[in-house]
Amino acid sequence: MKVEDIVLAGGVACNSYLRKELKVRAEQEQMNLFYPAPILCTDNAAMIACAGFYKLKKGETSKFNLSPNPSLKL
């Protein structure tokens, strides 16, 4: 199966160097490249910070020895 389309999304999609390099490579490989306008390229940092703010406001805290947990319930 040949890949025909590439989608660049999330915060990394705002990286102008990455956009430029992927565009060149996609053209070389005759692939379609799709990415949103930079204003729409967001990541989860603001959402996580906001969730943390409200948890702290309720008095919920954690120790600094936490391990990453991508399935953590907010």
Secondary structure, DSSP 8 states (H G I E B T S, - for coil): ----EEE--SGGGG-HHHHHHHHHHHHHTT-EEE---GGG---SHHHHHHHHHHHHHTT----TT----TT---
